[in-house]
């Protein structure tokens, strides 16, 4: 998870800055809220809520505010400043991702096998 903005900002400044929120799953929303309230007593100054993370990224790129996004969303956007967030113990904020596939389908479809092999290789290389 990272704080994403159009220019460098500090964690301490976040409560005074405009935040762009986006609709996401409950688990991720709870992780973001938990991190926020572990670090700040004031609520974030949410100036808009958008329907998707990539729309949020567009708003950030146009200097309309900051957001807290999964690193995967911003990794290929060099124009976006990324500040990794940590819990109070200094650990990165991460979440697990899962992939399910029926074994017989995996063996039956070449494209599915290639995809799962790619994901497994990527995850091993990144040590995610």
C-alpha positions in Angstrom: 0.0 0.0 0.0 1.2 3.5 -0.9 0.2 7.1 -0.5 0.0 8.2 -4.1 0.2 11.9 -5.1 1.3 14.1 -8.0 4.2 15.4 -6.0 6.2 14.4 -2.9 4.3 14.8 0.4 4.9 13.7 4.0 2.8 11.4 6.0 2.4 14.0 8.7 0.7 16.4 6.2 -2.0 14.0 5.0 -4.8 15.2 7.4 -4.6 18.7 5.9 -4.5 17.6 2.3 -7.4 16.7 0.0 -8.0 13.0 -0.3 -9.5 11.1 -3.2 -11.4 8.0 -2.1 -12.4 5.1 -4.4 -14.8 2.3 -4.1 -13.0 -0.9 -3.2 -13.7 -4.1 -1.4 -14.6 -4.0 2.3 -11.4 -5.7 3.4 -9.1 -3.2 1.7 -11.2 -0.2 2.9 -10.9 -1.5 6.4 -7.1 -1.9 6.1 -6.9 1.8 4.8 -9.1 3.0 7.6 -7.3 1.1 10.3 -3.9 2.5 9.1 -5.3 6.0 9.0 -6.7 6.0 12.5 -3.6 4.4 13.9 -1.7 7.4 12.6 -4.2 10.3 12.9 -7.0 11.4 15.1 -8.7 13.6 12.5 -10.7 12.1 9.7 -9.3 12.4 6.2 -10.5 15.3 4.1 -12.2 13.3 1.4 -13.0 15.8 -1.4 -14.4 13.2 -3.8 -15.1 9.5 -4.1 -14.7 7.8 -7.5 -15.8 4.4 -8.7 -12.5 2.8 -9.6 -8.8 2.9 -8.6 -7.7 3.9 -12.1 -10.1 6.9 -12.1 -8.6 7.8 -8.7 -5.2 7.6 -10.3 -6.3 10.0 -13.1 -7.5 12.5 -10.4 -4.1 12.2 -8.6 -2.2 12.7 -11.8 -4.2 16.0 -12.4 -3.0 17.2 -8.9 -6.5 17.1 -7.4 -5.4 15.2 -4.2 -3.8 12.1 -2.8 -5.0 8.6 -2.2 -4.0 5.4 -0.6 -3.7 2.7 -3.2 -2.3 -0.8 -3.6 1.2 -0.6 -4.9 0.2 -2.8 -7.9 -2.1 0.0 -9.1 0.6 2.6 -9.3 3.7 0.5 -10.0 3.9 1.4 -13.8 3.1 5.1 -13.3 6.3 7.0 -13.0 4.5 10.3 -12.9 2.9 9.4 -9.6 4.9 9.9 -6.3 4.6 6.8 -4.2 5.2 6.8 -0.4 4.9 3.3 1.1 2.9 3.1 4.3 3.8 1.1 7.3 2.1 0.0 10.5 3.2 1.3 13.9 5.8 -1.4 14.1 7.4 -0.4 10.8 6.0 -3.3 8.8 4.7 -2.8 5.2 1.0 -2.8 4.9 0.2 -5.7 2.6 -2.7 -8.0 1.8 -2.8 -11.5 0.4 -4.1 -12.3 -3.0 -5.5 -15.7 -3.9 -6.0 -17.5 -7.1 -8.2 -20.6 -7.4 -8.3 -23.0 -10.3 -9.7 -26.5 -10.7 -6.8 -28.8 -11.2 -8.5 -30.7 -14.1 -9.1 -27.3 -15.9 -5.5 -26.3 -15.3 -4.3 -29.4 -17.0 -6.9 -29.2 -19.7 -6.4 -25.6 -20.9 -3.0 -24.5 -22.1 -3.7 -20.8 -21.7 -4.8 -21.3 -18.1 -1.7 -23.3 -17.3 0.5 -20.6 -18.9 -1.2 -17.9 -16.9 -0.9 -19.7 -13.5 2.8 -20.6 -14.3 3.4 -16.9 -15.0 1.7 -15.7 -11.8 3.6 -18.2 -9.7 6.9 -17.2 -11.3 6.1 -13.5 -10.8 5.3 -14.0 -7.2 8.5 -15.9 -6.6 10.6 -13.3 -8.3 9.0 -10.4 -6.4 8.8 -12.3 -3.1 5.4 -10.8 -2.6 
